[in-house]
């Protein structure tokens, strides 16, 4: 606005005389006009715009940020100390895992993986009702429990100890850890999904269970109880009379000290001779023991891999038999029917059907989306 005013003034002053009038007339003319225009016109028009801009973001941000869930403190689904091998939302450099994430439609890991070896007891994190128990596609042998606040899933198990519609309590043993399903090694996959989940959060509605895991398992709670039981007043009273009876150090009359000295003298050279032999033997035995331990570990790992491959093969044959029974009932199926039957991804269902076609048990009809399978 000040530039516009100066231009108007120059135009008015140029008409009479430029050299004399412009330097004297311009400063007094600018001050009254600039104060009137700058104070009254531009300031009120700019101030409401600055006040309206910051008001909008604080009103929109708070409702988006707080995804508060009414979830209580949960118990760890195991006893002992097992590290987290794969955290929630974590990415992997393994191409097979990346493909699985793409098939499942998730942007990252949607649970917590704990490094449990096969055969460890798995506990329920909270009381609830079992809504799924057994084979669950890529989750392998898994258990799903419905709680008052949502669901919890325990995947890649070796064995289940509960059935559907069973009511379970907190810290109840529900299964044994393993490596079933699409598992790359022995571990426990633990995940939670709250009531009314956000299916578009990138993790199929699952959330990070780490903030809610704060209570120990059943076995760890029983340890302090066992330590409290032995210190009963009866036991120390019984030990106190026995201790003075066993501690009669009244050996002053038997101060035949030469006898122990005579016994000690021949023992000293014998002990000194045996000590270097024991150290040499111990060093050799330590190296041998380490080699034996390494060999045993390798043998155990190989045996576990063989068992895992065998269990996967048997599970695959069982799924193929289920597909054949489905074809007998419906006489014609497609890829979606297999996905609903086995709870697997589209590529896994296609592999099952292609395997049956190669074996010659079923026939392929049509191409593309219209592909069907029959006898």
C-alpha positions as a LaTeX table, in Angstrom:
\begin{tabular}{lrrr}
\hline
Residue & $x$ (\AA) & $y$ (\AA) & $z$ (\AA) \\
\hline
Unk1 & 0.00 & 0.00 & 0.00 \\
Unk2 & 2.89 & 2.38 & 0.71 \\
Unk3 & 4.25 & 1.83 & $-2.80$ \\
Unk4 & 0.87 & 2.67 & $-4.35$ \\
Unk5 & 0.65 & 5.87 & $-2.38$ \\
Unk6 & 4.15 & 7.01 & $-3.32$ \\
Unk7 & 3.38 & 6.48 & $-7.01$ \\
Unk8 & 0.20 & 8.61 & $-6.76$ \\
Unk9 & 2.10 & 11.34 & $-5.00$ \\
Unk10 & 4.84 & 11.41 & $-7.61$ \\
Unk11 & 2.26 & 11.73 & $-10.32$ \\
Unk12 & 0.64 & 14.72 & $-8.57$ \\
Unk13 & 3.90 & 16.41 & $-7.76$ \\
Unk14 & 5.42 & 15.94 & $-11.24$ \\
Unk15 & 2.84 & 18.26 & $-12.82$ \\
Unk16 & 3.90 & 21.52 & $-11.12$ \\
Unk17 & 7.71 & 21.13 & $-10.73$ \\
Unk18 & 9.77 & 17.99 & $-10.09$ \\
Unk19 & 13.09 & 19.30 & $-8.69$ \\
Unk20 & 11.72 & 21.72 & $-6.07$ \\
Unk21 & 8.40 & 20.33 & $-4.90$ \\
Unk22 & 9.14 & 16.56 & $-4.70$ \\
Unk23 & 11.83 & 16.55 & $-1.96$ \\
Unk24 & 9.94 & 18.92 & 0.34 \\
Unk25 & 6.38 & 17.80 & $-0.18$ \\
Unk26 & 6.85 & 14.02 & $-0.11$ \\
Unk27 & 7.87 & 13.44 & 3.55 \\
Unk28 & 4.97 & 15.38 & 5.15 \\
Unk29 & 2.46 & 13.83 & 2.73 \\
Unk30 & 3.66 & 10.27 & 3.33 \\
Unk31 & 3.36 & 10.33 & 7.11 \\
Unk32 & $-0.37$ & 11.09 & 7.47 \\
Unk33 & $-1.41$ & 8.90 & 4.55 \\
Unk34 & 0.79 & 5.98 & 5.58 \\
Unk35 & $-0.52$ & 6.05 & 9.16 \\
Unk36 & $-4.11$ & 6.08 & 8.04 \\
Unk37 & $-3.76$ & 3.30 & 5.46 \\
Unk38 & $-1.39$ & 1.04 & 7.38 \\
Unk39 & $-3.26$ & 1.15 & 10.69 \\
Unk40 & $-6.87$ & 1.01 & 9.55 \\
Unk41 & $-6.91$ & $-1.01$ & 6.29 \\
Unk42 & $-4.19$ & $-3.70$ & 6.10 \\
Unk43 & $-3.90$ & $-4.70$ & 9.79 \\
Unk44 & $-7.52$ & $-5.72$ & 10.43 \\
Unk45 & $-7.60$ & $-7.64$ & 7.15 \\
Unk46 & $-4.40$ & $-9.59$ & 7.96 \\
Unk47 & $-4.95$ & $-10.33$ & 11.67 \\
Unk48 & $-8.14$ & $-12.44$ & 11.29 \\
Unk49 & $-6.39$ & $-14.58$ & 8.66 \\
Unk50 & $-3.50$ & $-15.34$ & 11.02 \\
Unk51 & $-5.92$ & $-16.23$ & 13.83 \\
Unk52 & $-7.99$ & $-18.60$ & 11.67 \\
Unk53 & $-5.05$ & $-20.65$ & 10.35 \\
Unk54 & $-3.69$ & $-21.97$ & 13.70 \\
Unk55 & $-7.16$ & $-22.70$ & 15.04 \\
Unk56 & $-7.88$ & $-25.45$ & 12.49 \\
Unk57 & $-4.91$ & $-27.85$ & 13.01 \\
Unk58 & $-5.19$ & $-28.20$ & 16.81 \\
Unk59 & $-8.84$ & $-29.14$ & 16.41 \\
Unk60 & $-8.10$ & $-31.82$ & 13.77 \\
Unk61 & $-4.92$ & $-33.33$ & 15.31 \\
Unk62 & $-6.11$ & $-34.46$ & 18.78 \\
Unk63 & $-8.92$ & $-36.75$ & 17.55 \\
Unk64 & $-6.55$ & $-38.48$ & 15.09 \\
Unk65 & $-3.68$ & $-39.11$ & 17.54 \\
Unk66 & $-5.32$ & $-40.91$ & 20.46 \\
Unk67 & $-6.14$ & $-44.53$ & 19.48 \\
Unk68 & $-7.00$ & $-45.44$ & 23.09 \\
Unk69 & $-8.05$ & $-49.07$ & 23.68 \\
Unk70 & $-9.62$ & $-50.39$ & 26.85 \\
Unk71 & $-7.13$ & $-53.26$ & 27.24 \\
Unk72 & $-6.01$ & $-54.37$ & 30.74 \\
Unk73 & $-2.51$ & $-55.43$ & 31.76 \\
Unk74 & $-1.79$ & $-58.78$ & 30.10 \\
Unk75 & 0.28 & $-61.75$ & 31.26 \\
Unk76 & 3.22 & $-63.00$ & 29.23 \\
Unk77 & 2.17 & $-66.10$ & 27.24 \\
Unk78 & 5.13 & $-68.13$ & 28.54 \\
Unk79 & 7.32 & $-68.69$ & 31.60 \\
Unk80 & 11.02 & $-67.92$ & 31.74 \\
Unk81 & 13.16 & $-65.44$ & 29.84 \\
Unk82 & 12.78 & $-65.56$ & 26.06 \\
Unk83 & 13.86 & $-62.62$ & 23.89 \\
Unk84 & 11.79 & $-60.87$ & 21.23 \\
Unk85 & 13.19 & $-62.12$ & 17.92 \\
Unk86 & 10.87 & $-60.10$ & 15.65 \\
Unk87 & 9.11 & $-56.99$ & 16.95 \\
Unk88 & 5.83 & $-55.40$ & 15.88 \\
Unk89 & 6.01 & $-53.42$ & 12.62 \\
Unk90 & 9.52 & $-54.69$ & 11.88 \\
Unk91 & 10.65 & $-55.24$ & 8.29 \\
Unk92 & 12.75 & $-58.18$ & 7.12 \\
Unk93 & 15.50 & $-58.60$ & 4.55 \\
Unk94 & 14.33 & $-62.16$ & 3.86 \\
Unk95 & 12.63 & $-62.27$ & 0.46 \\
Unk96 & 10.31 & $-65.10$ & 1.51 \\
Unk97 & 9.06 & $-63.07$ & 4.47 \\
Unk98 & 8.58 & $-60.01$ & 2.26 \\
Unk99 & 6.45 & $-62.08$ & $-0.12$ \\
Unk100 & 4.34 & $-63.33$ & 2.77 \\
Unk101 & 3.77 & $-59.77$ & 3.96 \\
Unk102 & 2.61 & $-58.82$ & 0.44 \\
Unk103 & 0.28 & $-61.82$ & 0.27 \\
Unk104 & $-1.23$ & $-61.02$ & 3.65 \\
Unk105 & $-1.56$ & $-57.31$ & 2.75 \\
Unk106 & 0.43 & $-55.92$ & 5.71 \\
Unk107 & 3.14 & $-53.27$ & 5.75 \\
Unk108 & 5.13 & $-54.92$ & 8.56 \\
Unk109 & 5.09 & $-57.62$ & 11.21 \\
Unk110 & 1.68 & $-57.62$ & 12.93 \\
Unk111 & 2.70 & $-59.28$ & 16.19 \\
Unk112 & 5.58 & $-60.20$ & 18.50 \\
Unk113 & 7.83 & $-63.24$ & 17.94 \\
Unk114 & 9.40 & $-64.74$ & 21.07 \\
Unk115 & 12.35 & $-67.13$ & 20.81 \\
Unk116 & 10.63 & $-70.14$ & 22.39 \\
Unk117 & 12.07 & $-73.53$ & 21.46 \\
Unk118 & 9.72 & $-76.37$ & 20.63 \\
Unk119 & 7.82 & $-77.96$ & 23.52 \\
Unk120 & 7.56 & $-74.94$ & 25.85 \\
Unk121 & 4.21 & $-74.38$ & 27.55 \\
Unk122 & 2.11 & $-71.50$ & 26.20 \\
Unk123 & $-0.22$ & $-69.66$ & 28.59 \\
Unk124 & $-3.35$ & $-67.59$ & 28.00 \\
Unk125 & $-2.61$ & $-63.89$ & 28.50 \\
Unk126 & $-6.14$ & $-63.26$ & 29.85 \\
Unk127 & $-9.36$ & $-65.14$ & 30.51 \\
Unk128 & $-11.75$ & $-65.69$ & 27.62 \\
Unk129 & $-13.31$ & $-68.18$ & 25.21 \\
Unk130 & $-11.48$ & $-70.21$ & 22.56 \\
Unk131 & $-12.92$ & $-69.41$ & 19.12 \\
Unk132 & $-10.26$ & $-71.22$ & 17.05 \\
Unk133 & $-7.94$ & $-74.13$ & 17.79 \\
Unk134 & $-5.97$ & $-76.21$ & 15.31 \\
Unk135 & $-4.73$ & $-75.75$ & 11.76 \\
Unk136 & $-4.92$ & $-72.12$ & 10.65 \\
Unk137 & $-3.17$ & $-71.87$ & 7.28 \\
Unk138 & 0.11 & $-69.93$ & 7.35 \\
Unk139 & $-0.28$ & $-69.51$ & 11.12 \\
Unk140 & 0.10 & $-73.28$ & 11.37 \\
Unk141 & $-1.34$ & $-74.81$ & 14.51 \\
Unk142 & $-2.74$ & $-71.80$ & 16.34 \\
Unk143 & $-5.21$ & $-70.77$ & 19.05 \\
Unk144 & $-7.44$ & $-67.68$ & 19.03 \\
Unk145 & $-9.11$ & $-66.52$ & 22.25 \\
Unk146 & $-11.95$ & $-63.99$ & 22.44 \\
Unk147 & $-11.61$ & $-61.70$ & 25.46 \\
Unk148 & $-13.81$ & $-58.90$ & 26.75 \\
Unk149 & $-11.47$ & $-56.34$ & 25.14 \\
Unk150 & $-10.63$ & $-58.18$ & 21.89 \\
Unk151 & $-8.75$ & $-61.24$ & 20.60 \\
Unk152 & $-5.34$ & $-62.81$ & 21.22 \\
Unk153 & $-3.62$ & $-65.25$ & 18.82 \\
Unk154 & $-0.89$ & $-67.82$ & 19.57 \\
Unk155 & 0.56 & $-69.16$ & 16.31 \\
Unk156 & 3.09 & $-71.74$ & 15.00 \\
Unk157 & 2.35 & $-74.14$ & 17.87 \\
Unk158 & 3.41 & $-77.74$ & 18.09 \\
Unk159 & 0.32 & $-78.89$ & 19.98 \\
Unk160 & $-2.95$ & $-77.48$ & 21.35 \\
Unk161 & $-4.43$ & $-78.38$ & 24.72 \\
Unk162 & $-7.79$ & $-76.61$ & 24.36 \\
Unk163 & $-10.71$ & $-76.89$ & 21.95 \\
Unk164 & $-13.15$ & $-74.45$ & 20.43 \\
Unk165 & $-15.80$ & $-73.03$ & 22.80 \\
Unk166 & $-13.61$ & $-73.85$ & 25.84 \\
Unk167 & $-13.55$ & $-71.25$ & 28.59 \\
Unk168 & $-9.95$ & $-70.56$ & 29.62 \\
Unk169 & $-8.53$ & $-68.70$ & 32.61 \\
Unk170 & $-5.53$ & $-66.44$ & 32.97 \\
Unk171 & $-2.20$ & $-68.35$ & 32.89 \\
Unk172 & $-3.90$ & $-71.57$ & 31.83 \\
Unk173 & $-1.73$ & $-73.81$ & 29.64 \\
Unk174 & $-3.31$ & $-73.84$ & 26.18 \\
Unk175 & $-0.59$ & $-75.44$ & 24.03 \\
Unk176 & 3.08 & $-76.09$ & 23.30 \\
Unk177 & 5.34 & $-73.91$ & 21.16 \\
Unk178 & 6.73 & $-75.17$ & 17.84 \\
Unk179 & 7.41 & $-74.18$ & 14.24 \\
Unk180 & 4.24 & $-75.11$ & 12.32 \\
Unk181 & 2.86 & $-73.17$ & 9.36 \\
Unk182 & 4.87 & $-70.52$ & 7.51 \\
Unk183 & 7.48 & $-70.33$ & 10.30 \\
Unk184 & 11.18 & $-69.81$ & 9.65 \\
Unk185 & 12.34 & $-71.57$ & 12.80 \\
Unk186 & 10.95 & $-72.37$ & 16.24 \\
Unk187 & 9.21 & $-69.46$ & 17.94 \\
Unk188 & 5.89 & $-68.19$ & 19.31 \\
Unk189 & 3.94 & $-65.60$ & 17.33 \\
Unk190 & 1.75 & $-63.60$ & 19.74 \\
Unk191 & $-0.69$ & $-60.96$ & 18.44 \\
Unk192 & $-3.70$ & $-59.02$ & 19.74 \\
Unk193 & $-6.61$ & $-57.32$ & 17.99 \\
Unk194 & $-8.91$ & $-54.95$ & 19.93 \\
Unk195 & $-12.66$ & $-54.77$ & 19.60 \\
Unk196 & $-13.79$ & $-52.68$ & 16.61 \\
Unk197 & $-10.31$ & $-52.75$ & 15.05 \\
Unk198 & $-9.09$ & $-50.44$ & 12.31 \\
Unk199 & $-8.71$ & $-52.85$ & 9.38 \\
Unk200 & $-6.95$ & $-50.15$ & 7.35 \\
Unk201 & $-4.10$ & $-49.54$ & 9.81 \\
Unk202 & $-1.69$ & $-51.59$ & 7.69 \\
Unk203 & $-1.65$ & $-54.59$ & 10.05 \\
Unk204 & $-5.15$ & $-56.04$ & 9.42 \\
Unk205 & $-6.42$ & $-54.44$ & 12.63 \\
Unk206 & $-3.70$ & $-55.89$ & 14.91 \\
Unk207 & $-1.86$ & $-53.58$ & 17.32 \\
Unk208 & 1.43 & $-53.76$ & 19.20 \\
Unk209 & 0.96 & $-55.94$ & 22.33 \\
Unk210 & 4.22 & $-54.81$ & 23.96 \\
Unk211 & 2.71 & $-51.85$ & 25.92 \\
Unk212 & 0.15 & $-54.17$ & 27.54 \\
Unk213 & 2.44 & $-57.07$ & 28.55 \\
Unk214 & 3.49 & $-56.37$ & 32.14 \\
Unk215 & 2.45 & $-59.39$ & 34.28 \\
Unk216 & 4.47 & $-62.58$ & 34.76 \\
Unk217 & 3.24 & $-66.06$ & 33.97 \\
Unk218 & 1.81 & $-68.61$ & 36.36 \\
Unk219 & 5.04 & $-70.48$ & 37.09 \\
Unk220 & 6.94 & $-67.31$ & 37.90 \\
Unk221 & 4.20 & $-66.26$ & 40.33 \\
Unk222 & 4.38 & $-69.60$ & 42.14 \\
Unk223 & 8.14 & $-69.27$ & 42.80 \\
Unk224 & 7.81 & $-66.72$ & 45.63 \\
Unk225 & 5.09 & $-68.89$ & 47.19 \\
Unk226 & 7.46 & $-71.87$ & 47.31 \\
Unk227 & 10.19 & $-69.75$ & 48.87 \\
Unk228 & 7.82 & $-68.52$ & 51.56 \\
Unk229 & 6.69 & $-72.02$ & 52.61 \\
Unk230 & 10.05 & $-73.41$ & 53.84 \\
Unk231 & 10.79 & $-70.65$ & 56.38 \\
Unk232 & 8.22 & $-71.99$ & 58.88 \\
Unk233 & 8.92 & $-71.61$ & 62.59 \\
Unk234 & 8.82 & $-75.38$ & 63.12 \\
Unk235 & 11.83 & $-76.06$ & 60.91 \\
Unk236 & 14.22 & $-73.59$ & 62.58 \\
Unk237 & 13.17 & $-74.84$ & 66.02 \\
Unk238 & 14.00 & $-78.38$ & 64.98 \\
Unk239 & 17.34 & $-77.38$ & 63.50 \\
Unk240 & 18.39 & $-75.29$ & 66.47 \\
Unk241 & 18.50 & $-78.21$ & 68.96 \\
Unk242 & 20.15 & $-80.41$ & 66.39 \\
Unk243 & 22.87 & $-77.87$ & 65.60 \\
Unk244 & 24.28 & $-77.58$ & 69.14 \\
Unk245 & 24.22 & $-81.35$ & 69.42 \\
Unk246 & 26.20 & $-81.71$ & 66.21 \\
Unk247 & 28.59 & $-78.91$ & 67.15 \\
Unk248 & 30.18 & $-80.26$ & 70.32 \\
Unk249 & 33.59 & $-78.79$ & 69.69 \\
Unk250 & 34.76 & $-80.15$ & 73.03 \\
Unk251 & 37.99 & $-81.49$ & 71.56 \\
Unk252 & 40.37 & $-79.91$ & 74.05 \\
Unk253 & 40.84 & $-83.21$ & 75.91 \\
Unk254 & 41.59 & $-84.79$ & 72.55 \\
Unk255 & 44.33 & $-82.36$ & 71.76 \\
Unk256 & 46.41 & $-85.04$ & 70.18 \\
Unk257 & 47.47 & $-82.61$ & 67.52 \\
Unk258 & 50.33 & $-84.74$ & 66.20 \\
Unk259 & 47.89 & $-87.14$ & 64.59 \\
Unk260 & 46.47 & $-84.56$ & 62.16 \\
Unk261 & 49.96 & $-83.25$ & 61.49 \\
Unk262 & 51.18 & $-86.74$ & 60.70 \\
Unk263 & 48.22 & $-87.25$ & 58.38 \\
Unk264 & 48.71 & $-83.89$ & 56.69 \\
Unk265 & 52.41 & $-84.36$ & 55.93 \\
Unk266 & 52.06 & $-87.38$ & 53.64 \\
Unk267 & 48.98 & $-85.90$ & 52.00 \\
Unk268 & 50.70 & $-82.67$ & 50.95 \\
Unk269 & 53.15 & $-84.20$ & 48.47 \\
Unk270 & 50.41 & $-86.43$ & 47.11 \\
Unk271 & 48.10 & $-83.46$ & 46.53 \\
Unk272 & 50.87 & $-81.42$ & 44.92 \\
Unk273 & 51.61 & $-84.22$ & 42.49 \\
Unk274 & 47.96 & $-84.73$ & 41.62 \\
Unk275 & 47.18 & $-81.02$ & 41.09 \\
Unk276 & 49.21 & $-80.57$ & 37.88 \\
Unk277 & 47.83 & $-83.82$ & 36.52 \\
Unk278 & 44.26 & $-82.65$ & 37.21 \\
Unk279 & 44.83 & $-79.29$ & 35.54 \\
Unk280 & 46.27 & $-80.89$ & 32.42 \\
Unk281 & 43.46 & $-83.39$ & 32.26 \\
Unk282 & 40.88 & $-80.65$ & 32.87 \\
Unk283 & 42.24 & $-78.56$ & 30.00 \\
Unk284 & 42.10 & $-81.47$ & 27.62 \\
Unk285 & 38.64 & $-82.48$ & 28.80 \\
Unk286 & 37.29 & $-78.93$ & 28.34 \\
Unk287 & 38.26 & $-78.92$ & 24.69 \\
Unk288 & 36.78 & $-82.34$ & 24.18 \\
Unk289 & 33.61 & $-81.34$ & 25.98 \\
Unk290 & 33.21 & $-78.27$ & 23.78 \\
Unk291 & 33.54 & $-80.39$ & 20.67 \\
Unk292 & 31.00 & $-82.86$ & 22.02 \\
Unk293 & 28.59 & $-80.05$ & 22.85 \\
Unk294 & 28.95 & $-78.59$ & 19.37 \\
Unk295 & 28.35 & $-81.99$ & 17.79 \\
Unk296 & 25.27 & $-82.54$ & 19.94 \\
Unk297 & 23.86 & $-79.14$ & 19.04 \\
Unk298 & 24.35 & $-79.77$ & 15.35 \\
Unk299 & 22.73 & $-83.18$ & 15.65 \\
Unk300 & 19.76 & $-81.72$ & 17.54 \\
Unk301 & 19.30 & $-78.95$ & 14.97 \\
Unk302 & 19.41 & $-81.44$ & 12.12 \\
Unk303 & 16.91 & $-83.67$ & 13.88 \\
Unk304 & 14.57 & $-80.75$ & 14.50 \\
Unk305 & 14.77 & $-79.69$ & 10.87 \\
Unk306 & 13.95 & $-83.19$ & 9.75 \\
Unk307 & 10.99 & $-83.33$ & 12.11 \\
Unk308 & 9.79 & $-79.92$ & 10.93 \\
Unk309 & 9.99 & $-80.99$ & 7.29 \\
Unk310 & 8.17 & $-84.22$ & 8.05 \\
Unk311 & 5.42 & $-82.40$ & 9.92 \\
Unk312 & 5.03 & $-79.92$ & 7.06 \\
Unk313 & 4.82 & $-82.74$ & 4.55 \\
Unk314 & 2.18 & $-84.58$ & 6.57 \\
Unk315 & 0.22 & $-81.34$ & 7.01 \\
Unk316 & 0.41 & $-80.73$ & 3.26 \\
Unk317 & $-0.93$ & $-84.21$ & 2.52 \\
Unk318 & $-3.77$ & $-83.63$ & 4.98 \\
Unk319 & $-4.69$ & $-80.37$ & 3.24 \\
Unk320 & $-4.63$ & $-82.09$ & $-0.16$ \\
Unk321 & $-7.04$ & $-84.71$ & 1.17 \\
Unk322 & $-9.33$ & $-81.95$ & 2.43 \\
Unk323 & $-9.35$ & $-80.39$ & $-1.06$ \\
Unk324 & $-10.23$ & $-83.75$ & $-2.64$ \\
Unk325 & $-13.12$ & $-84.20$ & $-0.22$ \\
Unk326 & $-14.34$ & $-80.70$ & $-1.06$ \\
Unk327 & $-14.30$ & $-81.54$ & $-4.77$ \\
Unk328 & $-16.31$ & $-84.70$ & $-4.05$ \\
Unk329 & $-18.94$ & $-82.64$ & $-2.28$ \\
Unk330 & $-19.15$ & $-79.68$ & $-4.67$ \\
Unk331 & $-17.90$ & $-81.51$ & $-7.82$ \\
Unk332 & $-16.27$ & $-78.27$ & $-8.97$ \\
Unk333 & $-14.21$ & $-75.74$ & $-7.01$ \\
Unk334 & $-11.97$ & $-72.72$ & $-7.58$ \\
Unk335 & $-9.12$ & $-70.99$ & $-5.83$ \\
Unk336 & $-11.37$ & $-69.03$ & $-3.46$ \\
Unk337 & $-12.97$ & $-72.24$ & $-2.19$ \\
Unk338 & $-9.56$ & $-73.58$ & $-1.18$ \\
Unk339 & $-8.62$ & $-70.31$ & 0.53 \\
Unk340 & $-11.79$ & $-70.39$ & 2.64 \\
Unk341 & $-11.30$ & $-74.07$ & 3.44 \\
Unk342 & $-7.66$ & $-73.93$ & 4.58 \\
Unk343 & $-7.33$ & $-70.22$ & 5.54 \\
Unk344 & $-4.29$ & $-69.80$ & 3.29 \\
Unk345 & $-3.15$ & $-67.19$ & 0.81 \\
Unk346 & $-4.03$ & $-67.20$ & $-2.88$ \\
Unk347 & $-0.58$ & $-68.42$ & $-3.96$ \\
Unk348 & $-0.62$ & $-71.27$ & $-1.41$ \\
Unk349 & $-4.05$ & $-72.39$ & $-2.59$ \\
Unk350 & $-2.83$ & $-72.32$ & $-6.19$ \\
Unk351 & 0.18 & $-74.48$ & $-5.26$ \\
Unk352 & $-2.10$ & $-77.07$ & $-3.67$ \\
Unk353 & $-4.34$ & $-77.24$ & $-6.73$ \\
Unk354 & $-1.41$ & $-77.39$ & $-9.15$ \\
Unk355 & 0.08 & $-80.25$ & $-7.17$ \\
Unk356 & $-3.16$ & $-82.24$ & $-7.46$ \\
Unk357 & $-3.29$ & $-81.51$ & $-11.21$ \\
Unk358 & 0.28 & $-82.78$ & $-11.65$ \\
Unk359 & $-0.59$ & $-85.95$ & $-9.76$ \\
Unk360 & $-3.52$ & $-86.48$ & $-12.08$ \\
Unk361 & $-6.16$ & $-86.59$ & $-9.35$ \\
Unk362 & $-8.06$ & $-83.52$ & $-10.56$ \\
Unk363 & $-8.50$ & $-81.68$ & $-13.86$ \\
Unk364 & $-8.01$ & $-78.04$ & $-14.78$ \\
Unk365 & $-10.94$ & $-76.31$ & $-16.50$ \\
Unk366 & $-10.78$ & $-72.84$ & $-18.09$ \\
Unk367 & $-8.20$ & $-70.10$ & $-17.74$ \\
Unk368 & $-7.68$ & $-66.93$ & $-15.74$ \\
Unk369 & $-10.33$ & $-65.96$ & $-13.23$ \\
Unk370 & $-12.74$ & $-68.52$ & $-14.67$ \\
Unk371 & $-10.42$ & $-71.43$ & $-13.79$ \\
Unk372 & $-12.12$ & $-74.31$ & $-11.99$ \\
Unk373 & $-11.04$ & $-77.76$ & $-10.85$ \\
Unk374 & $-12.93$ & $-81.04$ & $-10.92$ \\
Unk375 & $-12.38$ & $-84.81$ & $-11.18$ \\
\hline
\end{tabular}
